C-alpha cells in the first residue's frame, strides 16, 4: 500500500493506494497517530484504494474516534467495492463519506 500525506494548515489529507489489510493497517495506523497533532480536519482519499479488510476498518474507526475529539474526519472518492464493504459493515452510518 502507498500512503501520501498533504498537510494544509489544520487540514491533513491522506491518500491511500492499494490494499488496506492486516499487513498494511499497522503502517496507516502509525502514520495517522503521528500526524494528527494540531489537525482539526482529516480527509482520507480512497480513490486508489482497491480493498479494505476488517483491520483497515478498525484503523478508520480509531481515526474517527480521535477526530471526534479534535475536529472532523471525511472520507472521499470511495469506489464501489470499498463502499459496498462500508455499507455491509455499517460504516456508512459512522463515517462522513463525501
N, C-alpha and C positions, 0 to 999 in steps of 0.2 A: 504494500500500500504506500502511496505517496501522500504526504501531508504538506500543504502550503499554507503559510500564515501571512496575513496582511493586516497590520495594525494602523488605524487611522484615528488618532485622538483616543477617545474612550471606547471605540468600536474595534473589535477583533473579528476578522473573517478567517475561518479555517476551511480550506477546500480539500476534499478527500478524493482520492483516485484509487480505484482497485477494489479490494475486498476488505471489509472491516469484520474480522472474525477473531477467534480465540488467539491466533498467532499475532495479530496486529493490534488488537484492542489495548493491550498494556502500553504500547507506544503512543497511541492517541490520548489515553488517559494521562500519561506523563506530560505530553505537550499541553493539554488543557490545564492541568493542575499548575504547571509552571508559568502559564501565560495570562492568568486571569487577574493579576494584581492591577487594580485601577480600571478594569474593564467593566463598563455598565451595559454594553450590548455585545453579545456573542452571536455571530452569524455562522452557521455551518452550511457550506455549499456542497451539496451532494450530487452535483451534475455528473461527475465522473465516477461515482460510487456504483459498483456493479452488484454488490451483495452486502448484507449486514446480518450477522448472527446474533444470538442472544447475548453474547459477550459484548458485542458492539452496542446493542440496545442498552445494556447496563451502563456503559460509558456515557451514552447520551442522557440517560436518566440522571446519573450523578452530576453531569454538567448542568442539566436543567435545574436540579435542586440547588446547586451552588448559585446559579444565576438568578433564581427566585429571590435570593437574599441580597443580591447586589445590583440587580438590573433586570435585563431581559435576554432571552435566547430565541433566535429564529432559525428555522431550517428552510433552506431554499433549494430550488432546482431538483426536487425529488423525482426520480424516474419511476416508471410504472412498477417495476419489480420491487424496489425498496418501499414504495408507497403501499403496495399490497401487504408487505410484512408489517408496516406501521398499522394498517387497518386491522389485520388479524390479531395483532397483539394489543390493540387499544391505544397505541402510541399517538394516533391521530387526535385523541382526546387530551393527551398530556403535552404534546409539543405544539408550538406555533409554527405551522407549515405555510410558507408563502410561495 
